[in-house]
Amino acid sequence: MSRRWFGTDGVRGVANQRLTPELAFFIGQAAGVWLAGQGGHPRAVIGSDTRRSGPMLGAAVTAGLCSAGIDVNDVGVAPTPTVSFLARTGEFGLGVIVSASHNPAPDNGVKFVGHDGRKLPDASEEEIEARMERPFSRPTGGDVGGIERDRSGIESYLQFLQGLLPERLEGWHIAVDCANGAAFELGPEILRRLGAKLSLIGVQPDGVNINSECGATKPETVGKFTADVGAQIGVAFDGDADRAVFCDEQGRLINGDRTMGIWAAHRKRRGELNPPVTVGTVMSNGGFEAYLTAQGVKLERAPVGDKYVAQRIEETKALVGGEQSGHIIFPQNGPTGDGLATALELLRVLRVEGKKASEYLDAYEPWPQLLVNVGVESTEGWRDKVAEELAESERMIGSLGRVVVRPSGTQPMIRVMVEAKEYDVRDKAAEAIVAAMEKRLNGHVHGRVDLTYALGD
């Protein structure tokens, strides 16, 4: 089934333009009708990040749910993983997150998790989208859904997090960048409870400064800040706090690949990685894979997107999986990415092993990796139009690298990722593909990112 509204991570767009209150209402209403048909728990919990449009769109989604007879608990500003936690530990059949995650402030989004806290599968999103076009019997009177505003469940989430690091953090100085987003209260709170000394930035949200030159998508900000304040480690969350990236005391980036490598190797040395598997994506660096192999750990790759990583984790029974972006899932802690839990998991490794973060930076050399984002008028039939250049680039790379080209799930662009053992081979292969897209797809380059020592999707 074709999907008009749902992308790889819910419905997303510029608030009050593509993602209007009217659309948010109908999404909420369709989700409510779908939920009512599932049986079980016909209640929903909703949270949002700090964008100015959050209350407007949250109110619209909530009204839609109530119009379908669903009771809603609105917890206000809360990280995406907090809503997931509340959905799976409370009497809720649905969790709703109003957030555009790492996108800039004008954007917003609506995404759903089920009673198990997992992102809804594609089939459920397709069913919700289909119900947006169908009439239904509206409840009236006492059957209309009610609205409650209760944040008491957030304390249970904080207690859960506190249990992840029994060794505590007394004596640690941590630099924290909360992206002026959903973690601006809970991120510092949990680290303070564990005894850490904190230096903070990105904790003064004003509705329009979320992810603005800060947070997990701008790791250079926390890197400089960490070095300036003399902290032992830095952590940066993204706007909805389902991602975390780190830096060592010198300000050098520790991305998702490295975070998983540190954690998996630690568990393997202790005999606690069973099965010896880590789930990455098609974007995971070849150097990271080679490092895992040397540790006796197999890398399983999934398509880009946390829901696909989660599916592969379930299939392989892996204890960790994630993306270069810092979107990491520890299934024993929960079924979705949780930046706060990821921070505590990495800090626990450093605490137990008694090492500085910088001691892990030389564990492996990443392979040269380049990402080029090409804006196009349409992604329809794109592969056939550049098939010759794709095949030639793959021949050029051979077995010492990879070519991954895919349309974006949220924007009208195609992402070209080329990885090779040699920089010149990588660049030549990438340029051939991009040139063909510029010529045959009327494409234009939105940006080039050298991912070798930087952040990936």
Backbone torsions as a table, in degrees:
resi	resn	phi	psi	omega
1	MET	NA	133.3	176.5
2	SER	-72.4	148.3	-176.4
3	ARG	-115.1	119.4	-178.5
4	ARG	-84.6	-37.7	-171.4
5	TRP	-111.4	-41.5	-174.3
6	PHE	-80.5	131.3	174.1
7	GLY	-105.3	-148.8	-178.1
8	THR	-74.5	-18.0	-179.2
9	ASP	-142.3	65.9	179.2
10	GLY	78.8	-158.1	178.7
11	VAL	-101.2	129.4	-174.3
12	ARG	-142.4	146.2	176.7
13	GLY	173.8	179.3	177.9
14	VAL	-66.0	126.6	-177.6
15	ALA	-65.5	136.4	179.3
16	ASN	71.3	11.4	175.8
17	GLN	-125.3	-81.8	172.2
18	ARG	-76.5	-47.0	179.9
19	LEU	-96.0	88.1	-177.7
20	THR	-90.2	162.7	173.5
21	PRO	-58.7	-34.5	178.7
22	GLU	-63.0	-45.2	178.8
23	LEU	-64.5	-42.4	179.3
24	ALA	-59.9	-39.4	177.4
25	PHE	-60.6	-48.6	-177.2
26	PHE	-68.0	-33.2	174.7
27	ILE	-63.6	-45.9	178.6
28	GLY	-62.9	-42.1	179.9
29	GLN	-63.6	-45.9	179.2
30	ALA	-64.0	-39.6	177.3
31	ALA	-64.3	-36.5	178.1
32	GLY	-66.0	-43.0	177.4
33	VAL	-62.4	-43.8	177.7
34	TRP	-60.2	-46.2	-178.3
35	LEU	-63.5	-41.8	179.9
36	ALA	-60.5	-29.5	-179.9
37	GLY	-82.2	-7.1	-178.2
38	GLN	-86.3	-18.8	-173.8
39	GLY	74.0	-178.4	174.1
40	GLY	85.1	-101.3	-171.1
41	HIS	-119.5	89.7	-177.5
42	PRO	-82.4	46.5	175.8
43	ARG	-128.0	154.8	-179.7
44	ALA	-131.0	150.3	172.8
45	VAL	-118.2	138.0	-176.2
46	ILE	-130.5	139.8	175.2
47	GLY	-141.4	164.6	-178.1
48	SER	-143.6	167.1	172.6
49	ASP	-89.3	-159.9	-168.8
50	THR	-97.1	11.2	-178.9
51	ARG	-65.1	147.0	179.2
52	ARG	-58.7	-31.9	-178.4
53	SER	-80.3	-7.1	-176.3
54	GLY	-58.8	-52.1	179.4
55	PRO	-60.5	-38.2	179.4
56	MET	-62.4	-51.5	-177.8
57	LEU	-72.1	-35.9	177.0
58	GLY	-61.9	-40.2	178.0
59	ALA	-63.7	-38.2	-179.3
60	ALA	-68.3	-45.4	178.0
61	VAL	-61.5	-43.4	-179.6
62	THR	-61.6	-43.3	177.9
63	ALA	-61.0	-39.6	177.9
64	GLY	-63.1	-44.3	177.3
65	LEU	-60.5	-46.9	-179.1
66	CYS	-62.4	-35.8	-180.0
67	SER	-65.9	-18.9	176.3
68	ALA	-97.0	7.2	176.6
69	GLY	90.3	15.0	-177.1
70	ILE	-97.6	128.0	172.2
71	ASP	-75.5	141.2	-174.6
72	VAL	-127.9	132.7	169.7
73	ASN	-106.0	118.0	-179.4
74	ASP	-98.5	115.1	-178.9
75	VAL	-95.7	3.8	178.4
76	GLY	73.7	-145.1	-179.7
77	VAL	-69.7	124.1	-178.9
78	ALA	-160.5	143.7	175.7
79	PRO	-60.7	152.4	175.0
80	THR	-52.7	-46.6	179.9
81	PRO	-64.0	-25.2	176.1
82	THR	-67.0	-43.0	177.8
83	VAL	-63.8	-40.5	176.6
84	SER	-60.1	-44.4	179.1
85	PHE	-60.5	-46.0	-179.2
86	LEU	-65.2	-37.1	179.7
87	ALA	-63.4	-40.8	-174.7
88	ARG	-87.3	-15.8	179.6
89	THR	-106.7	-11.7	179.7
90	GLY	-109.8	-177.7	-179.2
91	GLU	-88.8	64.0	-178.2
92	PHE	-127.1	136.4	176.4
93	GLY	-90.7	-12.0	-174.7
94	LEU	-152.2	138.3	169.8
95	GLY	-112.5	137.1	-177.8
96	VAL	-122.0	128.6	178.4
97	ILE	-119.4	122.5	175.4
98	VAL	-98.7	100.5	-175.0
99	SER	-167.7	148.3	170.0
100	ALA	-109.0	23.4	171.7
101	SER	55.4	-115.3	-175.1
102	HIS	-89.7	0.2	-179.2
103	ASN	-69.8	162.8	178.8
104	PRO	-66.9	166.7	-170.8
105	ALA	-58.2	-36.0	-179.7
106	PRO	-63.8	-24.1	179.2
107	ASP	-79.4	158.8	168.1
108	ASN	-153.8	176.5	-176.8
109	GLY	-158.8	167.9	174.9
110	VAL	-132.3	123.5	176.3
111	LYS	-135.3	157.3	-173.1
112	PHE	-123.3	146.2	166.5
113	VAL	-124.6	153.1	-179.1
114	GLY	-87.1	-173.4	179.3
115	HIS	-61.3	-24.0	178.3
116	ASP	-87.1	2.0	179.2
117	GLY	82.7	-2.2	-178.7
118	ARG	-86.1	149.8	170.3
119	LYS	-55.4	140.3	179.1
120	LEU	-61.9	140.3	177.4
121	PRO	-67.6	162.6	-178.3
122	ASP	-54.5	-40.5	-176.8
123	ALA	-61.9	-39.1	179.3
124	SER	-69.3	-40.5	177.0
125	GLU	-63.6	-38.2	178.1
126	GLU	-65.4	-37.4	178.6
127	GLU	-67.4	-41.0	176.9
128	ILE	-61.6	-44.1	-179.9
129	GLU	-62.5	-40.2	179.1
130	ALA	-64.0	-35.4	-178.4
131	ARG	-71.7	-16.2	176.3
132	MET	-65.1	-19.5	-177.7
133	GLU	-99.5	-3.3	-173.4
134	ARG	-108.5	141.9	172.6
135	PRO	-71.7	158.0	175.6
136	PHE	-148.2	165.3	-178.5
137	SER	-81.5	111.6	-176.0
138	ARG	-77.2	133.8	173.6
139	PRO	-72.2	156.3	178.7
140	THR	-136.2	171.1	175.9
141	GLY	57.4	-130.3	-178.0
142	GLY	-72.2	-5.8	179.6
143	ASP	-89.1	-8.1	174.9
144	VAL	-70.2	143.3	-179.1
145	GLY	-67.5	149.7	177.8
146	GLY	-105.9	167.0	-178.3
147	ILE	-121.6	130.9	176.7
148	GLU	-124.9	143.7	176.1
149	ARG	-118.1	102.8	-172.9
150	ASP	-141.7	115.9	-178.7
151	ARG	-102.6	11.1	-174.6
152	SER	-63.0	-28.7	-179.6
153	GLY	-66.3	-19.4	-178.5
154	ILE	-65.2	-30.6	176.8
155	GLU	-63.4	-36.9	176.8
156	SER	-63.3	-37.5	177.7
157	TYR	-64.5	-43.5	178.5
158	LEU	-63.5	-38.7	178.1
159	GLN	-66.2	-38.0	175.6
160	PHE	-60.1	-47.0	179.4
161	LEU	-61.6	-41.8	-177.8
162	GLN	-59.5	-32.6	180.0
163	GLY	-72.6	-11.5	-178.8
164	LEU	-78.0	-15.9	-176.7
165	LEU	-133.8	72.1	-177.8
166	PRO	-63.8	-21.8	179.4
167	GLU	-72.5	-15.9	178.0
168	ARG	63.1	179.8	-169.8
169	LEU	-130.5	23.9	174.7
170	GLU	-57.2	137.9	-179.3
171	GLY	87.7	-3.8	-179.9
172	TRP	-98.5	138.1	174.0
173	HIS	-113.3	116.3	-173.5
174	ILE	-120.8	130.7	172.9
175	ALA	-91.5	132.1	-174.1
176	VAL	-129.3	129.5	174.8
177	ASP	-116.7	111.6	-175.6
178	CYS	-95.5	9.2	172.0
179	ALA	63.3	16.3	-173.7
180	ASN	52.1	35.5	-174.5
181	GLY	-120.5	-154.1	-169.0
182	ALA	-65.8	-20.0	-178.7
183	ALA	-91.9	8.0	-170.3
184	PHE	-64.0	-22.5	175.9
185	GLU	-101.6	-50.2	-171.9
186	LEU	-73.0	-32.8	179.1
187	GLY	-60.0	-57.0	176.5
188	PRO	-61.9	-36.3	-177.3
189	GLU	-60.6	-46.3	-176.4
190	ILE	-69.6	-36.8	179.8
191	LEU	-69.6	-35.7	175.6
192	ARG	-65.7	-42.0	179.1
193	ARG	-59.1	-30.9	-179.2
194	LEU	-87.3	2.7	171.1
195	GLY	96.1	6.5	-177.0
196	ALA	-79.1	150.5	167.3
197	LYS	-87.2	133.6	-173.5
198	LEU	-120.9	144.0	163.6
199	SER	-118.0	128.5	-167.3
200	LEU	-121.9	142.0	165.0
201	ILE	-137.7	165.3	179.0
202	GLY	68.2	33.6	-178.1
203	VAL	-122.2	24.8	177.9
204	GLN	-129.7	67.1	-178.3
205	PRO	-66.5	139.3	176.8
206	ASP	-125.6	11.6	178.6
207	GLY	95.7	-21.1	-177.7
208	VAL	-128.2	-0.1	-177.6
209	ASN	-107.6	11.5	177.3
210	ILE	-62.6	132.7	179.4
211	ASN	61.8	13.1	-176.2
212	SER	-86.9	103.1	-178.7
213	GLU	53.5	35.2	179.7
214	CYS	-157.6	173.8	175.2
215	GLY	83.7	-173.6	-171.8
216	ALA	-65.2	-22.3	179.3
217	THR	-86.4	-7.3	176.4
218	LYS	-127.7	64.3	-172.9
219	PRO	-64.4	-18.7	177.8
220	GLU	-63.9	-26.1	179.2
221	THR	-66.8	-51.3	179.4
222	VAL	-69.9	-28.3	177.7
223	GLY	-62.2	-49.9	178.6
224	LYS	-64.4	-42.5	-178.8
225	PHE	-61.5	-43.1	-179.5
226	THR	-60.8	-46.9	179.3
227	ALA	-65.2	-39.0	-177.9
228	ASP	-65.0	-39.7	-176.3
229	VAL	-91.2	-4.2	178.0
230	GLY	72.2	32.6	178.3
231	ALA	-78.7	159.5	179.9
232	GLN	-78.3	-26.5	-179.4
233	ILE	-159.3	153.0	175.3
234	GLY	-120.0	147.0	176.2
235	VAL	-134.2	137.0	177.4
236	ALA	-126.6	129.4	175.2
237	PHE	-97.8	161.3	172.4
238	ASP	-94.5	-175.2	-170.5
239	GLY	-58.2	-35.4	179.4
240	ASP	-107.8	5.3	172.3
241	ALA	64.3	27.4	170.0
242	ASP	-92.9	-1.0	176.2
243	ARG	-123.7	152.6	170.2
244	ALA	-146.5	134.2	169.7
245	VAL	-124.1	162.5	-170.0
246	PHE	-132.4	168.3	169.7
247	CYS	-142.3	154.5	177.2
248	ASP	-80.7	-176.0	-175.6
249	GLU	-66.6	-15.8	176.8
250	GLN	-91.8	-4.2	179.8
251	GLY	91.6	9.8	-178.5
252	ARG	-83.1	137.4	-173.1
253	LEU	-65.4	136.6	167.7
254	ILE	-118.4	99.6	-176.5
255	ASN	-85.2	-172.4	-175.9
256	GLY	-62.4	-39.6	177.1
257	ASP	-57.6	-49.9	-177.6
258	ARG	-65.9	-38.8	178.6
259	THR	-59.8	-46.9	179.0
260	MET	-66.2	-36.7	178.6
261	GLY	-63.2	-44.0	178.7
262	ILE	-61.3	-46.3	-176.0
263	TRP	-68.5	-46.4	-176.6
264	ALA	-65.6	-42.1	179.4
265	ALA	-64.6	-38.9	177.0
266	HIS	-61.0	-47.9	-179.8
267	ARG	-66.1	-36.5	180.0
268	LYS	-65.9	-42.2	178.7
269	ARG	-61.3	-30.8	-178.8
270	ARG	-90.9	3.0	-178.3
271	GLY	69.9	27.5	-174.1
272	GLU	-116.0	18.3	179.0
273	LEU	-115.7	88.2	-176.8
274	ASN	-131.7	111.1	6.5
275	PRO	-78.1	161.1	179.7
276	PRO	-79.0	67.7	-173.2
277	VAL	-134.4	141.1	170.7
278	THR	-127.9	137.3	-180.0
279	VAL	-100.1	124.7	173.0
280	GLY	-118.1	-157.4	176.9
281	THR	-127.5	-179.2	177.1
282	VAL	-63.4	-14.9	179.2
283	MET	-90.6	-13.1	-176.6
284	SER	-58.0	137.4	-172.2
285	ASN	-69.1	143.2	178.9
286	GLY	-63.9	-31.8	176.1
287	GLY	-65.6	-37.3	175.4
288	PHE	-63.1	-44.1	178.9
289	GLU	-63.0	-42.7	179.1
290	ALA	-62.8	-38.1	177.8
291	TYR	-63.7	-46.8	178.9
292	LEU	-59.9	-44.0	179.8
293	THR	-57.5	-41.8	178.9
294	ALA	-65.1	-24.8	177.6
295	GLN	-87.9	-0.7	-177.5
296	GLY	81.7	25.4	-178.4
297	VAL	-118.8	133.3	179.9
298	LYS	-92.0	136.5	174.3
299	LEU	-96.1	122.1	173.1
300	GLU	-103.3	132.7	-177.0
301	ARG	-103.6	141.6	176.3
302	ALA	-123.3	164.5	171.5
303	PRO	-61.4	159.5	177.5
304	VAL	-64.6	137.5	-178.3
305	GLY	126.2	130.1	-173.4
306	ASP	-65.2	-29.3	-180.0
307	LYS	-67.0	-32.0	179.1
308	TYR	-76.7	-34.8	172.4
309	VAL	-61.6	-43.6	179.8
310	ALA	-61.2	-40.7	179.1
311	GLN	-63.4	-41.4	-179.4
312	ARG	-69.5	-35.3	174.7
313	ILE	-59.6	-44.7	-179.4
314	GLU	-63.9	-39.3	-179.2
315	GLU	-68.2	-37.5	-174.7
316	THR	-95.4	-13.0	-175.7
317	LYS	65.3	24.7	178.2
318	ALA	-64.8	154.6	-179.9
319	LEU	-95.7	-5.1	177.7
320	VAL	-157.1	147.9	175.4
321	GLY	-164.9	153.7	-179.7
322	GLY	173.9	-163.9	-173.6
323	GLU	-125.0	161.5	177.2
324	GLN	-56.6	-30.8	-176.0
325	SER	-64.6	-10.1	-176.0
326	GLY	95.7	7.3	176.6
327	HIS	-85.4	95.3	-170.8
328	ILE	-121.0	138.7	-180.0
329	ILE	-114.3	125.4	169.4
330	PHE	-109.8	98.4	-170.0
331	PRO	-59.2	-25.4	177.6
332	GLN	-68.6	-19.3	178.1
333	ASN	-98.5	-24.7	-178.2
334	GLY	165.3	162.5	-172.3
335	PRO	-88.4	0.5	-179.2
336	THR	-128.2	167.7	176.0
337	GLY	-63.1	138.4	-179.1
338	ASP	-141.1	103.9	-177.0
339	GLY	-61.8	-36.3	180.0
340	LEU	-67.8	-44.2	177.8
341	ALA	-65.4	-38.4	177.8
342	THR	-61.1	-42.8	178.0
343	ALA	-59.9	-43.4	-178.7
344	LEU	-69.2	-35.5	178.2
345	GLU	-64.6	-43.5	179.3
346	LEU	-68.8	-43.3	179.2
347	LEU	-61.0	-34.1	179.1
348	ARG	-66.6	-40.0	177.4
349	VAL	-59.7	-47.9	-179.8
350	LEU	-62.2	-39.9	-179.1
351	ARG	-66.0	-45.4	-177.3
352	VAL	-69.4	-41.3	-177.3
353	GLU	-82.8	-12.8	178.1
354	GLY	65.0	34.6	-177.9
355	LYS	-116.8	156.6	171.0
356	LYS	-79.3	153.6	177.7
357	ALA	-59.6	-33.8	-177.8
358	SER	-63.8	-23.1	-178.7
359	GLU	-69.7	-13.7	-178.7
360	TYR	-97.9	-10.2	-173.3
361	LEU	-69.4	-23.9	-179.1
362	ASP	-95.5	12.0	-177.0
363	ALA	-63.1	-34.1	177.0
364	TYR	-158.0	157.8	174.7
365	GLU	-98.9	122.4	176.3
366	PRO	-68.0	150.8	175.0
367	TRP	-76.4	148.4	175.8
368	PRO	-56.4	125.2	-174.6
369	GLN	-138.3	132.0	-177.2
370	LEU	-127.0	136.0	174.8
371	LEU	-118.7	125.8	175.4
372	VAL	-119.8	123.8	176.8
373	ASN	-96.1	119.9	-177.0
374	VAL	-113.3	113.9	175.9
375	GLY	-73.9	136.1	-178.7
376	VAL	-134.7	157.6	177.7
377	GLU	-69.7	-37.2	179.6
378	SER	-152.3	143.9	176.1
379	THR	-93.3	3.9	-179.2
380	GLU	-63.6	122.8	175.3
381	GLY	65.8	20.7	-173.9
382	TRP	-61.9	-38.4	-173.5
383	ARG	-64.0	-42.4	-179.2
384	ASP	-62.0	-31.4	-175.4
385	LYS	-76.3	-18.4	179.7
386	VAL	-126.2	21.8	-175.0
387	ALA	-59.2	-39.7	-176.7
388	GLU	-64.4	-44.0	-179.4
389	GLU	-69.7	-36.4	176.1
390	LEU	-60.6	-48.0	-178.5
391	ALA	-63.0	-41.6	-179.6
392	GLU	-65.9	-40.0	178.9
393	SER	-65.8	-39.0	177.8
394	GLU	-65.3	-37.1	176.1
395	ARG	-66.1	-39.6	-178.9
396	MET	-63.4	-41.7	-178.8
397	ILE	-72.8	-41.9	-178.7
398	GLY	64.0	-141.2	-176.7
399	SER	-87.1	-3.7	-176.4
400	LEU	-102.4	44.9	177.9
401	GLY	160.7	-169.6	-177.0
402	ARG	-149.5	152.9	171.7
403	VAL	-121.6	120.3	179.2
404	VAL	-126.9	113.1	-179.6
405	VAL	-123.2	127.3	-174.7
406	ARG	-151.6	146.0	173.7
407	PRO	-72.3	145.5	175.9
408	SER	-66.7	144.9	176.5
409	GLY	-86.1	-6.9	-175.3
410	THR	-128.0	-11.8	-176.3
411	GLN	-139.9	156.9	179.3
412	PRO	-78.6	72.0	179.9
413	MET	-152.3	163.1	176.7
414	ILE	-117.2	132.8	-178.1
415	ARG	-100.4	122.8	-179.2
416	VAL	-108.3	112.8	177.1
417	MET	-115.8	125.8	177.8
418	VAL	-127.3	134.0	-179.2
419	GLU	-131.0	137.5	178.7
420	ALA	-153.5	163.9	178.6
421	LYS	-71.7	-21.4	-178.1
422	GLU	-121.4	137.1	-177.9
423	TYR	-60.7	-43.5	-175.1
424	ASP	-66.9	-36.9	177.3
425	VAL	-65.6	-44.3	178.3
426	ARG	-56.2	-50.2	-174.3
427	ASP	-67.3	-38.8	179.9
428	LYS	-65.5	-42.1	179.7
429	ALA	-65.8	-42.0	-179.4
430	ALA	-65.4	-43.9	-177.1
431	GLU	-63.5	-35.0	178.8
432	ALA	-62.8	-42.3	-179.8
433	ILE	-68.7	-45.7	-177.5
434	VAL	-63.7	-41.9	179.3
435	ALA	-60.8	-40.3	178.6
436	ALA	-65.2	-38.3	178.9
437	MET	-68.4	-38.5	178.1
438	GLU	-63.6	-36.6	-176.5
439	LYS	-80.4	-45.4	-169.9
440	ARG	-99.1	-18.2	-180.0
441	LEU	-113.9	8.3	-175.6
442	ASN	53.5	41.1	-175.4
443	GLY	-84.7	160.0	175.6
444	HIS	-141.8	137.8	-175.1
445	VAL	-73.0	123.5	177.2
446	HIS	-86.4	-25.7	-179.7
447	GLY	170.7	155.1	176.5
448	ARG	-122.7	133.5	178.7
449	VAL	-127.4	121.5	172.9
450	ASP	-80.1	107.0	-174.4
451	LEU	-86.5	2.8	-175.0
452	THR	-55.8	-46.1	177.8
453	TYR	-124.1	24.7	-176.4
454	ALA	-124.6	-160.2	-172.3
455	LEU	-101.6	138.1	175.8
456	GLY	-106.8	-177.7	178.3
457	ASP	-60.9	NA	NA
